[in-house]
Amino acid sequence: MKSVDELTVKIFADGADKAGMLEMYAKPYIKGFTTNPTLMHKAGLTDYRAFAHDILEAIPDRPISFEVFSDEFADMERQAREIATWGENVYVKIPVTNTRRAPSYDLVRRLANDGIKVNVTAIMTIDQVQNVVAALKDGAPSCVSVFAGRIADTGRDPVPIMTECVSILRAAPRAELIWASPRELLNIIQADDIGCHIITVTNDILKKLVLVDKDLGDYSLDTVKMFYEDGRKAGFRL
């Protein structure tokens, strides 16, 4: 099994908590960052622009994705064009559709062809990937975020789907495939094995990286010790 330093897939930290983002920024194997409105809401943020500028001042040299939050394409475009001015390392996240299921392909094409780095998000179908790649292929550097974790939540194996996505992205050499919403550390290894370019990972999963290639006998013993110590601390008696 590869060590973290030997992985080809780039690991991006996914979050909107400044302290957690800076903790990951200190780790050289974290190559970029992603955020979204849900993560920002959970972090209690209320001033989107102020948060973004604060983070970009602290993290000026690695890719960071900030998402639009309108449901109307004209307003999405206005937001996207402003967000893109915030820094050279900024990617603008555009949802693959709006809430009425209207696809955003035309908007993605306009932005990408105007030199704006986009990250098309919430993708889950091969058809969506094909249409997004067609929109991006002649444009600026970009990301295609396929929510492999949510695909797995439906009982489908995401590996064959993501493998096909890797092949589809060859038509857009400036675009990178993101394995989004991973559910476990194994997903990082899977993403690396299939040649996926990027995987976005939350801090709780990133903290498990120390377990990569851990001896299973030792891990078994650690688990036995944990159960024993927790039973002792609880003061159980029979």
mmCIF file of the C-alpha atoms, coordinates in Angstrom:
data_MODEL
# 
_entry.id   MODEL 
# 
loop_
_atom_site.group_PDB 
_atom_site.id 
_atom_site.type_symbol 
_atom_site.label_atom_id 
_atom_site.label_alt_id 
_atom_site.label_comp_id 
_atom_site.label_asym_id 
_atom_site.label_entity_id 
_atom_site.label_seq_id 
_atom_site.pdbx_PDB_ins_code 
_atom_site.Cartn_x 
_atom_site.Cartn_y 
_atom_site.Cartn_z 
_atom_site.occupancy 
_atom_site.B_iso_or_equiv 
_atom_site.pdbx_formal_charge 
_atom_site.auth_seq_id 
_atom_site.auth_comp_id 
_atom_site.auth_asym_id 
_atom_site.auth_atom_id 
_atom_site.pdbx_PDB_model_num 
ATOM 1   C CA . MET A 1 1   ? 0.000   0.000  0.000   1.00 0.00 ? 1   MET A CA 1 
ATOM 2   C CA . LYS A 1 2   ? 1.228   3.502  -0.844  1.00 0.00 ? 2   LYS A CA 1 
ATOM 3   C CA . SER A 1 3   ? 2.109   6.013  1.843   1.00 0.00 ? 3   SER A CA 1 
ATOM 4   C CA . VAL A 1 4   ? 0.421   9.430  1.774   1.00 0.00 ? 4   VAL A CA 1 
ATOM 5   C CA . ASP A 1 5   ? 3.519   10.933 0.150   1.00 0.00 ? 5   ASP A CA 1 
ATOM 6   C CA . GLU A 1 6   ? 3.368   8.371  -2.653  1.00 0.00 ? 6   GLU A CA 1 
ATOM 7   C CA . LEU A 1 7   ? -0.247  9.058  -3.645  1.00 0.00 ? 7   LEU A CA 1 
ATOM 8   C CA . THR A 1 8   ? -0.836  10.591 -7.063  1.00 0.00 ? 8   THR A CA 1 
ATOM 9   C CA . VAL A 1 9   ? -4.338  11.856 -6.280  1.00 0.00 ? 9   VAL A CA 1 
ATOM 10  C CA . LYS A 1 10  ? -4.300  15.369 -4.836  1.00 0.00 ? 10  LYS A CA 1 
ATOM 11  C CA . ILE A 1 11  ? -5.999  15.713 -1.457  1.00 0.00 ? 11  ILE A CA 1 
ATOM 12  C CA . PHE A 1 12  ? -8.119  18.834 -0.943  1.00 0.00 ? 12  PHE A CA 1 
ATOM 13  C CA . ALA A 1 13  ? -9.515  19.680 2.500   1.00 0.00 ? 13  ALA A CA 1 
ATOM 14  C CA . ASP A 1 14  ? -13.273 20.227 2.528   1.00 0.00 ? 14  ASP A CA 1 
ATOM 15  C CA . GLY A 1 15  ? -14.596 22.619 5.158   1.00 0.00 ? 15  GLY A CA 1 
ATOM 16  C CA . ALA A 1 16  ? -15.474 26.170 6.178   1.00 0.00 ? 16  ALA A CA 1 
ATOM 17  C CA . ASP A 1 17  ? -14.039 26.404 9.675   1.00 0.00 ? 17  ASP A CA 1 
ATOM 18  C CA . LYS A 1 18  ? -11.040 28.732 9.593   1.00 0.00 ? 18  LYS A CA 1 
ATOM 19  C CA . ALA A 1 19  ? -9.142  26.985 12.383  1.00 0.00 ? 19  ALA A CA 1 
ATOM 20  C CA . GLY A 1 20  ? -9.636  23.600 10.719  1.00 0.00 ? 20  GLY A CA 1 
ATOM 21  C CA . MET A 1 21  ? -8.629  24.969 7.324   1.00 0.00 ? 21  MET A CA 1 
ATOM 22  C CA . LEU A 1 22  ? -5.452  26.489 8.721   1.00 0.00 ? 22  LEU A CA 1 
ATOM 23  C CA . GLU A 1 23  ? -4.654  23.225 10.520  1.00 0.00 ? 23  GLU A CA 1 
ATOM 24  C CA . MET A 1 24  ? -4.804  21.450 7.154   1.00 0.00 ? 24  MET A CA 1 
ATOM 25  C CA . TYR A 1 25  ? -2.913  24.276 5.388   1.00 0.00 ? 25  TYR A CA 1 
ATOM 26  C CA . ALA A 1 26  ? 0.060   23.453 7.614   1.00 0.00 ? 26  ALA A CA 1 
ATOM 27  C CA . LYS A 1 27  ? 0.188   19.950 6.112   1.00 0.00 ? 27  LYS A CA 1 
ATOM 28  C CA . PRO A 1 28  ? 2.130   19.809 2.818   1.00 0.00 ? 28  PRO A CA 1 
ATOM 29  C CA . TYR A 1 29  ? 0.042   16.925 1.480   1.00 0.00 ? 29  TYR A CA 1 
ATOM 30  C CA . ILE A 1 30  ? -3.064  19.144 1.420   1.00 0.00 ? 30  ILE A CA 1 
ATOM 31  C CA . LYS A 1 31  ? -2.978  20.614 -2.079  1.00 0.00 ? 31  LYS A CA 1 
ATOM 32  C CA . GLY A 1 32  ? -6.155  22.717 -2.034  1.00 0.00 ? 32  GLY A CA 1 
ATOM 33  C CA . PHE A 1 33  ? -9.463  23.530 -0.357  1.00 0.00 ? 33  PHE A CA 1 
ATOM 34  C CA . THR A 1 34  ? -13.176 23.433 -1.105  1.00 0.00 ? 34  THR A CA 1 
ATOM 35  C CA . THR A 1 35  ? -16.116 25.029 0.647   1.00 0.00 ? 35  THR A CA 1 
ATOM 36  C CA . ASN A 1 36  ? -19.864 25.186 0.051   1.00 0.00 ? 36  ASN A CA 1 
ATOM 37  C CA . PRO A 1 37  ? -22.869 27.083 1.487   1.00 0.00 ? 37  PRO A CA 1 
ATOM 38  C CA . THR A 1 38  ? -23.889 24.112 3.658   1.00 0.00 ? 38  THR A CA 1 
ATOM 39  C CA . LEU A 1 39  ? -20.471 23.907 5.320   1.00 0.00 ? 39  LEU A CA 1 
ATOM 40  C CA . MET A 1 40  ? -20.474 27.681 5.814   1.00 0.00 ? 40  MET A CA 1 
ATOM 41  C CA . HIS A 1 41  ? -23.928 27.575 7.381   1.00 0.00 ? 41  HIS A CA 1 
ATOM 42  C CA . LYS A 1 42  ? -22.844 24.783 9.743   1.00 0.00 ? 42  LYS A CA 1 
ATOM 43  C CA . ALA A 1 43  ? -19.826 26.878 10.722  1.00 0.00 ? 43  ALA A CA 1 
ATOM 44  C CA . GLY A 1 44  ? -22.171 29.737 11.679  1.00 0.00 ? 44  GLY A CA 1 
ATOM 45  C CA . LEU A 1 45  ? -20.892 32.116 9.005   1.00 0.00 ? 45  LEU A CA 1 
ATOM 46  C CA . THR A 1 46  ? -23.112 35.016 7.970   1.00 0.00 ? 46  THR A CA 1 
ATOM 47  C CA . ASP A 1 47  ? -20.812 37.261 5.890   1.00 0.00 ? 47  ASP A CA 1 
ATOM 48  C CA . TYR A 1 48  ? -19.762 35.266 2.846   1.00 0.00 ? 48  TYR A CA 1 
ATOM 49  C CA . ARG A 1 49  ? -17.522 37.923 1.310   1.00 0.00 ? 49  ARG A CA 1 
ATOM 50  C CA . ALA A 1 50  ? -15.715 38.707 4.568   1.00 0.00 ? 50  ALA A CA 1 
ATOM 51  C CA . PHE A 1 51  ? -15.064 35.019 5.264   1.00 0.00 ? 51  PHE A CA 1 
ATOM 52  C CA . ALA A 1 52  ? -13.712 34.433 1.770   1.00 0.00 ? 52  ALA A CA 1 
ATOM 53  C CA . HIS A 1 53  ? -11.346 37.394 1.882   1.00 0.00 ? 53  HIS A CA 1 
ATOM 54  C CA . ASP A 1 54  ? -10.132 36.380 5.337   1.00 0.00 ? 54  ASP A CA 1 
ATOM 55  C CA . ILE A 1 55  ? -9.382  32.826 4.200   1.00 0.00 ? 55  ILE A CA 1 
ATOM 56  C CA . LEU A 1 56  ? -7.718  33.970 0.997   1.00 0.00 ? 56  LEU A CA 1 
ATOM 57  C CA . GLU A 1 57  ? -5.427  36.259 2.949   1.00 0.00 ? 57  GLU A CA 1 
ATOM 58  C CA . ALA A 1 58  ? -4.411  33.297 5.120   1.00 0.00 ? 58  ALA A CA 1 
ATOM 59  C CA . ILE A 1 59  ? -4.230  30.793 2.238   1.00 0.00 ? 59  ILE A CA 1 
ATOM 60  C CA . PRO A 1 60  ? -3.047  32.682 -0.852  1.00 0.00 ? 60  PRO A CA 1 
ATOM 61  C CA . ASP A 1 61  ? -1.203  29.935 -2.696  1.00 0.00 ? 61  ASP A CA 1 
ATOM 62  C CA . ARG A 1 62  ? -3.425  26.858 -2.984  1.00 0.00 ? 62  ARG A CA 1 
ATOM 63  C CA . PRO A 1 63  ? -6.639  26.402 -4.985  1.00 0.00 ? 63  PRO A CA 1 
ATOM 64  C CA . ILE A 1 64  ? -9.831  27.268 -3.061  1.00 0.00 ? 64  ILE A CA 1 
ATOM 65  C CA . SER A 1 65  ? -13.377 26.795 -4.348  1.00 0.00 ? 65  SER A CA 1 
ATOM 66  C CA . PHE A 1 66  ? -16.206 29.123 -3.318  1.00 0.00 ? 66  PHE A CA 1 
ATOM 67  C CA . GLU A 1 67  ? -19.749 28.389 -4.473  1.00 0.00 ? 67  GLU A CA 1 
ATOM 68  C CA . VAL A 1 68  ? -22.454 30.658 -5.861  1.00 0.00 ? 68  VAL A CA 1 
ATOM 69  C CA . PHE A 1 69  ? -25.712 30.485 -3.919  1.00 0.00 ? 69  PHE A CA 1 
ATOM 70  C CA . SER A 1 70  ? -28.356 31.909 -6.247  1.00 0.00 ? 70  SER A CA 1 
ATOM 71  C CA . ASP A 1 71  ? -30.915 29.730 -8.024  1.00 0.00 ? 71  ASP A CA 1 
ATOM 72  C CA . GLU A 1 72  ? -31.232 32.006 -11.061 1.00 0.00 ? 72  GLU A CA 1 
ATOM 73  C CA . PHE A 1 73  ? -28.589 31.677 -13.746 1.00 0.00 ? 73  PHE A CA 1 
ATOM 74  C CA . ALA A 1 74  ? -28.259 35.418 -14.388 1.00 0.00 ? 74  ALA A CA 1 
ATOM 75  C CA . ASP A 1 75  ? -27.588 36.029 -10.708 1.00 0.00 ? 75  ASP A CA 1 
ATOM 76  C CA . MET A 1 76  ? -25.321 32.956 -10.513 1.00 0.00 ? 76  MET A CA 1 
ATOM 77  C CA . GLU A 1 77  ? -23.254 34.514 -13.291 1.00 0.00 ? 77  GLU A CA 1 
ATOM 78  C CA . ARG A 1 78  ? -23.060 37.855 -11.490 1.00 0.00 ? 78  ARG A CA 1 
ATOM 79  C CA . GLN A 1 79  ? -21.932 36.137 -8.292  1.00 0.00 ? 79  GLN A CA 1 
ATOM 80  C CA . ALA A 1 80  ? -19.464 33.927 -10.167 1.00 0.00 ? 80  ALA A CA 1 
ATOM 81  C CA . ARG A 1 81  ? -17.813 36.879 -11.884 1.00 0.00 ? 81  ARG A CA 1 
ATOM 82  C CA . GLU A 1 82  ? -17.372 38.678 -8.565  1.00 0.00 ? 82  GLU A CA 1 
ATOM 83  C CA . ILE A 1 83  ? -16.041 35.588 -6.757  1.00 0.00 ? 83  ILE A CA 1 
ATOM 84  C CA . ALA A 1 84  ? -13.524 35.035 -9.551  1.00 0.00 ? 84  ALA A CA 1 
ATOM 85  C CA . THR A 1 85  ? -11.962 38.448 -8.828  1.00 0.00 ? 85  THR A CA 1 
ATOM 86  C CA . TRP A 1 86  ? -11.098 37.519 -5.255  1.00 0.00 ? 86  TRP A CA 1 
ATOM 87  C CA . GLY A 1 87  ? -7.847  35.746 -6.093  1.00 0.00 ? 87  GLY A CA 1 
ATOM 88  C CA . GLU A 1 88  ? -5.805  33.895 -8.699  1.00 0.00 ? 88  GLU A CA 1 
ATOM 89  C CA . ASN A 1 89  ? -6.222  30.705 -6.684  1.00 0.00 ? 89  ASN A CA 1 
ATOM 90  C CA . VAL A 1 90  ? -10.029 30.925 -6.648  1.00 0.00 ? 90  VAL A CA 1 
ATOM 91  C CA . TYR A 1 91  ? -12.282 28.429 -8.403  1.00 0.00 ? 91  TYR A CA 1 
ATOM 92  C CA . VAL A 1 92  ? -15.991 29.243 -8.633  1.00 0.00 ? 92  VAL A CA 1 
ATOM 93  C CA . LYS A 1 93  ? -18.323 26.368 -7.801  1.00 0.00 ? 93  LYS A CA 1 
ATOM 94  C CA . ILE A 1 94  ? -21.360 26.176 -10.068 1.00 0.00 ? 94  ILE A CA 1 
ATOM 95  C CA . PRO A 1 95  ? -24.055 23.560 -9.355  1.00 0.00 ? 95  PRO A CA 1 
ATOM 96  C CA . VAL A 1 96  ? -24.711 21.287 -12.304 1.00 0.00 ? 96  VAL A CA 1 
ATOM 97  C CA . THR A 1 97  ? -28.393 22.317 -12.231 1.00 0.00 ? 97  THR A CA 1 
ATOM 98  C CA . ASN A 1 98  ? -30.543 24.784 -10.357 1.00 0.00 ? 98  ASN A CA 1 
ATOM 99  C CA . THR A 1 99  ? -33.306 23.638 -7.984  1.00 0.00 ? 99  THR A CA 1 
ATOM 100 C CA . ARG A 1 100 ? -35.722 23.344 -10.922 1.00 0.00 ? 100 ARG A CA 1 
ATOM 101 C CA . ARG A 1 101 ? -33.391 20.825 -12.608 1.00 0.00 ? 101 ARG A CA 1 
ATOM 102 C CA . ALA A 1 102 ? -32.433 23.231 -15.373 1.00 0.00 ? 102 ALA A CA 1 
ATOM 103 C CA . PRO A 1 103 ? -28.835 22.421 -16.367 1.00 0.00 ? 103 PRO A CA 1 
ATOM 104 C CA . SER A 1 104 ? -26.109 25.039 -15.969 1.00 0.00 ? 104 SER A CA 1 
ATOM 105 C CA . TYR A 1 105 ? -24.041 23.922 -18.981 1.00 0.00 ? 105 TYR A CA 1 
ATOM 106 C CA . ASP A 1 106 ? -24.426 27.181 -20.936 1.00 0.00 ? 106 ASP A CA 1 
ATOM 107 C CA . LEU A 1 107 ? -23.372 29.250 -17.926 1.00 0.00 ? 107 LEU A CA 1 
ATOM 108 C CA . VAL A 1 108 ? -20.410 26.952 -17.297 1.00 0.00 ? 108 VAL A CA 1 
ATOM 109 C CA . ARG A 1 109 ? -19.327 27.315 -20.931 1.00 0.00 ? 109 ARG A CA 1 
ATOM 110 C CA . ARG A 1 110 ? -19.543 31.118 -20.850 1.00 0.00 ? 110 ARG A CA 1 
ATOM 111 C CA . LEU A 1 111 ? -17.568 31.408 -17.632 1.00 0.00 ? 111 LEU A CA 1 
ATOM 112 C CA . ALA A 1 112 ? -14.900 28.908 -18.647 1.00 0.00 ? 112 ALA A CA 1 
ATOM 113 C CA . ASN A 1 113 ? -14.478 30.475 -22.085 1.00 0.00 ? 113 ASN A CA 1 
ATOM 114 C CA . ASP A 1 114 ? -14.061 33.876 -20.408 1.00 0.00 ? 114 ASP A CA 1 
ATOM 115 C CA . GLY A 1 115 ? -11.104 32.534 -18.440 1.00 0.00 ? 115 GLY A CA 1 
ATOM 116 C CA . ILE A 1 116 ? -12.890 31.937 -15.133 1.00 0.00 ? 116 ILE A CA 1 
ATOM 117 C CA . LYS A 1 117 ? -11.788 28.791 -13.318 1.00 0.00 ? 117 LYS A CA 1 
ATOM 118 C CA . VAL A 1 118 ? -14.932 26.856 -12.441 1.00 0.00 ? 118 VAL A CA 1 
ATOM 119 C CA . ASN A 1 119 ? -15.671 23.827 -10.303 1.00 0.00 ? 119 ASN A CA 1 
ATOM 120 C CA . VAL A 1 120 ? -18.918 22.225 -11.457 1.00 0.00 ? 120 VAL A CA 1 
ATOM 121 C CA . THR A 1 121 ? -20.460 20.574 -8.426  1.00 0.00 ? 121 THR A CA 1 
ATOM 122 C CA . ALA A 1 122 ? -23.199 18.148 -7.286  1.00 0.00 ? 122 ALA A CA 1 
ATOM 123 C CA . ILE A 1 123 ? -22.671 15.886 -10.321 1.00 0.00 ? 123 ILE A CA 1 
ATOM 124 C CA . MET A 1 124 ? -23.849 12.288 -10.026 1.00 0.00 ? 124 MET A CA 1 
ATOM 125 C CA . THR A 1 125 ? -24.594 10.932 -13.496 1.00 0.00 ? 125 THR A CA 1 
ATOM 126 C CA . ILE A 1 126 ? -22.448 10.033 -16.492 1.00 0.00 ? 126 ILE A CA 1 
ATOM 127 C CA . ASP A 1 127 ? -24.708 12.153 -18.702 1.00 0.00 ? 127 ASP A CA 1 
ATOM 128 C CA . GLN A 1 128 ? -23.978 15.183 -16.527 1.00 0.00 ? 128 GLN A CA 1 
ATOM 129 C CA . VAL A 1 129 ? -20.243 14.521 -16.709 1.00 0.00 ? 129 VAL A CA 1 
ATOM 130 C CA . GLN A 1 130 ? -20.351 14.278 -20.503 1.00 0.00 ? 130 GLN A CA 1 
ATOM 131 C CA . ASN A 1 131 ? -22.248 17.556 -20.833 1.00 0.00 ? 131 ASN A CA 1 
ATOM 132 C CA . VAL A 1 132 ? -20.015 19.371 -18.352 1.00 0.00 ? 132 VAL A CA 1 
ATOM 133 C CA . VAL A 1 133 ? -16.859 18.178 -20.126 1.00 0.00 ? 133 VAL A CA 1 
ATOM 134 C CA . ALA A 1 134 ? -18.261 19.394 -23.448 1.00 0.00 ? 134 ALA A CA 1 
ATOM 135 C CA . ALA A 1 135 ? -18.861 22.810 -21.857 1.00 0.00 ? 135 ALA A CA 1 
ATOM 136 C CA . LEU A 1 136 ? -15.389 23.003 -20.318 1.00 0.00 ? 136 LEU A CA 1 
ATOM 137 C CA . LYS A 1 137 ? -13.134 21.484 -22.952 1.00 0.00 ? 137 LYS A CA 1 
ATOM 138 C CA . ASP A 1 138 ? -12.075 24.768 -24.585 1.00 0.00 ? 138 ASP A CA 1 
ATOM 139 C CA . GLY A 1 139 ? -12.009 26.906 -21.455 1.00 0.00 ? 139 GLY A CA 1 
ATOM 140 C CA . ALA A 1 140 ? -9.928  27.792 -18.430 1.00 0.00 ? 140 ALA A CA 1 
ATOM 141 C CA . PRO A 1 141 ? -8.570  25.230 -15.939 1.00 0.00 ? 141 PRO A CA 1 
ATOM 142 C CA . SER A 1 142 ? -11.522 23.672 -14.165 1.00 0.00 ? 142 SER A CA 1 
ATOM 143 C CA . CYS A 1 143 ? -12.798 20.927 -11.884 1.00 0.00 ? 143 CYS A CA 1 
ATOM 144 C CA . VAL A 1 144 ? -15.593 18.395 -12.315 1.00 0.00 ? 144 VAL A CA 1 
ATOM 145 C CA . SER A 1 145 ? -16.909 17.334 -8.908  1.00 0.00 ? 145 SER A CA 1 
ATOM 146 C CA . VAL A 1 146 ? -18.654 13.956 -8.961  1.00 0.00 ? 146 VAL A CA 1 
ATOM 147 C CA . PHE A 1 147 ? -20.249 13.122 -5.619  1.00 0.00 ? 147 PHE A CA 1 
ATOM 148 C CA . ALA A 1 148 ? -19.010 9.563  -5.350  1.00 0.00 ? 148 ALA A CA 1 
ATOM 149 C CA . GLY A 1 149 ? -19.922 9.359  -1.653  1.00 0.00 ? 149 GLY A CA 1 
ATOM 150 C CA . ARG A 1 150 ? -23.537 10.216 -2.317  1.00 0.00 ? 150 ARG A CA 1 
ATOM 151 C CA . ILE A 1 151 ? -23.586 7.727  -5.188  1.00 0.00 ? 151 ILE A CA 1 
ATOM 152 C CA . ALA A 1 152 ? -22.405 5.103  -2.683  1.00 0.00 ? 152 ALA A CA 1 
ATOM 153 C CA . ASP A 1 153 ? -25.163 6.171  -0.286  1.00 0.00 ? 153 ASP A CA 1 
ATOM 154 C CA . THR A 1 154 ? -27.681 4.870  -2.848  1.00 0.00 ? 154 THR A CA 1 
ATOM 155 C CA . GLY A 1 155 ? -26.162 1.371  -2.768  1.00 0.00 ? 155 GLY A CA 1 
ATOM 156 C CA . ARG A 1 156 ? -24.238 1.836  -6.025  1.00 0.00 ? 156 ARG A CA 1 
ATOM 157 C CA . ASP A 1 157 ? -20.516 1.114  -6.280  1.00 0.00 ? 157 ASP A CA 1 
ATOM 158 C CA . PRO A 1 158 ? -18.939 4.455  -7.255  1.00 0.00 ? 158 PRO A CA 1 
ATOM 159 C CA . VAL A 1 159 ? -15.650 2.975  -8.469  1.00 0.00 ? 159 VAL A CA 1 
ATOM 160 C CA . PRO A 1 160 ? -16.839 1.881  -11.965 1.00 0.00 ? 160 PRO A CA 1 
ATOM 161 C CA . ILE A 1 161 ? -18.655 5.209  -12.389 1.00 0.00 ? 161 ILE A CA 1 
ATOM 162 C CA . MET A 1 162 ? -15.615 7.230  -11.353 1.00 0.00 ? 162 MET A CA 1 
ATOM 163 C CA . THR A 1 163 ? -13.385 5.104  -13.593 1.00 0.00 ? 163 THR A CA 1 
ATOM 164 C CA . GLU A 1 164 ? -15.606 5.964  -16.555 1.00 0.00 ? 164 GLU A CA 1 
ATOM 165 C CA . CYS A 1 165 ? -15.468 9.639  -15.546 1.00 0.00 ? 165 CYS A CA 1 
ATOM 166 C CA . VAL A 1 166 ? -11.656 9.544  -15.661 1.00 0.00 ? 166 VAL A CA 1 
ATOM 167 C CA . SER A 1 167 ? -11.916 8.353  -19.258 1.00 0.00 ? 167 SER A CA 1 
ATOM 168 C CA . ILE A 1 168 ? -14.488 11.006 -20.198 1.00 0.00 ? 168 ILE A CA 1 
ATOM 169 C CA . LEU A 1 169 ? -12.303 13.800 -18.825 1.00 0.00 ? 169 LEU A CA 1 
ATOM 170 C CA . ARG A 1 170 ? -9.550  13.011 -21.305 1.00 0.00 ? 170 ARG A CA 1 
ATOM 171 C CA . ALA A 1 171 ? -11.557 15.130 -23.752 1.00 0.00 ? 171 ALA A CA 1 
ATOM 172 C CA . ALA A 1 172 ? -10.950 18.182 -21.536 1.00 0.00 ? 172 ALA A CA 1 
ATOM 173 C CA . PRO A 1 173 ? -7.219  18.137 -20.666 1.00 0.00 ? 173 PRO A CA 1 
ATOM 174 C CA . ARG A 1 174 ? -7.427  21.332 -18.569 1.00 0.00 ? 174 ARG A CA 1 
ATOM 175 C CA . ALA A 1 175 ? -10.188 19.879 -16.382 1.00 0.00 ? 175 ALA A CA 1 
ATOM 176 C CA . GLU A 1 176 ? -9.579  17.735 -13.301 1.00 0.00 ? 176 GLU A CA 1 
ATOM 177 C CA . LEU A 1 177 ? -11.928 15.135 -11.865 1.00 0.00 ? 177 LEU A CA 1 
ATOM 178 C CA . ILE A 1 178 ? -12.814 15.459 -8.182  1.00 0.00 ? 178 ILE A CA 1 
ATOM 179 C CA . TRP A 1 179 ? -13.963 12.462 -6.128  1.00 0.00 ? 179 TRP A CA 1 
ATOM 180 C CA . ALA A 1 180 ? -16.306 14.427 -3.874  1.00 0.00 ? 180 ALA A CA 1 
ATOM 181 C CA . SER A 1 181 ? -18.025 13.554 -0.580  1.00 0.00 ? 181 SER A CA 1 
ATOM 182 C CA . PRO A 1 182 ? -15.903 10.526 0.371   1.00 0.00 ? 182 PRO A CA 1 
ATOM 183 C CA . ARG A 1 183 ? -17.228 8.460  3.234   1.00 0.00 ? 183 ARG A CA 1 
ATOM 184 C CA . GLU A 1 184 ? -14.068 6.698  4.436   1.00 0.00 ? 184 GLU A CA 1 
ATOM 185 C CA . LEU A 1 185 ? -10.298 6.674  4.165   1.00 0.00 ? 185 LEU A CA 1 
ATOM 186 C CA . LEU A 1 186 ? -10.454 3.791  1.675   1.00 0.00 ? 186 LEU A CA 1 
ATOM 187 C CA . ASN A 1 187 ? -11.966 6.215  -0.858  1.00 0.00 ? 187 ASN A CA 1 
ATOM 188 C CA . ILE A 1 188 ? -8.632  8.076  -1.059  1.00 0.00 ? 188 ILE A CA 1 
ATOM 189 C CA . ILE A 1 189 ? -6.886  4.832  -2.030  1.00 0.00 ? 189 ILE A CA 1 
ATOM 190 C CA . GLN A 1 190 ? -9.649  4.007  -4.528  1.00 0.00 ? 190 GLN A CA 1 
ATOM 191 C CA . ALA A 1 191 ? -9.446  7.461  -6.104  1.00 0.00 ? 191 ALA A CA 1 
ATOM 192 C CA . ASP A 1 192 ? -5.697  7.114  -6.450  1.00 0.00 ? 192 ASP A CA 1 
ATOM 193 C CA . ASP A 1 193 ? -5.961  3.620  -7.955  1.00 0.00 ? 193 ASP A CA 1 
ATOM 194 C CA . ILE A 1 194 ? -8.271  4.742  -10.794 1.00 0.00 ? 194 ILE A CA 1 
ATOM 195 C CA . GLY A 1 195 ? -6.274  7.872  -11.659 1.00 0.00 ? 195 GLY A CA 1 
ATOM 196 C CA . CYS A 1 196 ? -8.725  10.429 -10.276 1.00 0.00 ? 196 CYS A CA 1 
ATOM 197 C CA . HIS A 1 197 ? -7.035  13.827 -10.109 1.00 0.00 ? 197 HIS A CA 1 
ATOM 198 C CA . ILE A 1 198 ? -8.406  15.181 -6.802  1.00 0.00 ? 198 ILE A CA 1 
ATOM 199 C CA . ILE A 1 199 ? -10.346 13.979 -3.773  1.00 0.00 ? 199 ILE A CA 1 
ATOM 200 C CA . THR A 1 200 ? -12.010 16.404 -1.356  1.00 0.00 ? 200 THR A CA 1 
ATOM 201 C CA . VAL A 1 201 ? -11.878 15.180 2.237   1.00 0.00 ? 201 VAL A CA 1 
ATOM 202 C CA . THR A 1 202 ? -13.294 16.502 5.510   1.00 0.00 ? 202 THR A CA 1 
ATOM 203 C CA . ASN A 1 203 ? -11.025 16.919 8.525   1.00 0.00 ? 203 ASN A CA 1 
ATOM 204 C CA . ASP A 1 204 ? -12.536 13.965 10.402  1.00 0.00 ? 204 ASP A CA 1 
ATOM 205 C CA . ILE A 1 205 ? -11.448 11.600 7.619   1.00 0.00 ? 205 ILE A CA 1 
ATOM 206 C CA . LEU A 1 206 ? -8.119  13.369 7.093   1.00 0.00 ? 206 LEU A CA 1 
ATOM 207 C CA . LYS A 1 207 ? -7.222  12.698 10.717  1.00 0.00 ? 207 LYS A CA 1 
ATOM 208 C CA . LYS A 1 208 ? -7.368  8.974  9.936   1.00 0.00 ? 208 LYS A CA 1 
ATOM 209 C CA . LEU A 1 209 ? -4.477  9.214  7.474   1.00 0.00 ? 209 LEU A CA 1 
ATOM 210 C CA . VAL A 1 210 ? -2.138  8.057  10.246  1.00 0.00 ? 210 VAL A CA 1 
ATOM 211 C CA . LEU A 1 211 ? -3.853  4.671  9.936   1.00 0.00 ? 211 LEU A CA 1 
ATOM 212 C CA . VAL A 1 212 ? -2.766  4.083  6.337   1.00 0.00 ? 212 VAL A CA 1 
ATOM 213 C CA . ASP A 1 213 ? -1.016  0.670  6.169   1.00 0.00 ? 213 ASP A CA 1 
ATOM 214 C CA . LYS A 1 214 ? -1.223  0.229  9.951   1.00 0.00 ? 214 LYS A CA 1 
ATOM 215 C CA . ASP A 1 215 ? -0.526  -3.350 11.022  1.00 0.00 ? 215 ASP A CA 1 
ATOM 216 C CA . LEU A 1 216 ? -3.934  -5.008 11.450  1.00 0.00 ? 216 LEU A CA 1 
ATOM 217 C CA . GLY A 1 217 ? -2.770  -7.120 14.362  1.00 0.00 ? 217 GLY A CA 1 
ATOM 218 C CA . ASP A 1 218 ? -1.676  -3.966 16.186  1.00 0.00 ? 218 ASP A CA 1 
ATOM 219 C CA . TYR A 1 219 ? -4.952  -2.277 15.279  1.00 0.00 ? 219 TYR A CA 1 
ATOM 220 C CA . SER A 1 220 ? -6.864  -5.262 16.665  1.00 0.00 ? 220 SER A CA 1 
ATOM 221 C CA . LEU A 1 221 ? -4.950  -4.977 19.936  1.00 0.00 ? 221 LEU A CA 1 
ATOM 222 C CA . ASP A 1 222 ? -5.599  -1.203 20.083  1.00 0.00 ? 222 ASP A CA 1 
ATOM 223 C CA . THR A 1 223 ? -9.309  -1.933 19.715  1.00 0.00 ? 223 THR A CA 1 
ATOM 224 C CA . VAL A 1 224 ? -9.289  -4.534 22.506  1.00 0.00 ? 224 VAL A CA 1 
ATOM 225 C CA . LYS A 1 225 ? -7.483  -2.047 24.755  1.00 0.00 ? 225 LYS A CA 1 
ATOM 226 C CA . MET A 1 226 ? -10.041 0.648  23.942  1.00 0.00 ? 226 MET A CA 1 
ATOM 227 C CA . PHE A 1 227 ? -12.968 -1.604 24.903  1.00 0.00 ? 227 PHE A CA 1 
ATOM 228 C CA . TYR A 1 228 ? -11.210 -2.651 28.108  1.00 0.00 ? 228 TYR A CA 1 
ATOM 229 C CA . GLU A 1 229 ? -10.349 0.906  29.149  1.00 0.00 ? 229 GLU A CA 1 
ATOM 230 C CA . ASP A 1 230 ? -13.826 2.239  28.395  1.00 0.00 ? 230 ASP A CA 1 
ATOM 231 C CA . GLY A 1 231 ? -15.418 -0.577 30.420  1.00 0.00 ? 231 GLY A CA 1 
ATOM 232 C CA . ARG A 1 232 ? -13.064 0.159  33.294  1.00 0.00 ? 232 ARG A CA 1 
ATOM 233 C CA . LYS A 1 233 ? -13.760 3.931  33.172  1.00 0.00 ? 233 LYS A CA 1 
ATOM 234 C CA . ALA A 1 234 ? -17.494 3.250  33.177  1.00 0.00 ? 234 ALA A CA 1 
ATOM 235 C CA . GLY A 1 235 ? -17.127 1.228  36.392  1.00 0.00 ? 235 GLY A CA 1 
ATOM 236 C CA . PHE A 1 236 ? -19.157 -1.695 35.093  1.00 0.00 ? 236 PHE A CA 1 
ATOM 237 C CA . ARG A 1 237 ? -19.791 -4.562 37.531  1.00 0.00 ? 237 ARG A CA 1 
ATOM 238 C CA . LEU A 1 238 ? -21.402 -7.932 37.040  1.00 0.00 ? 238 LEU A CA 1 
# 
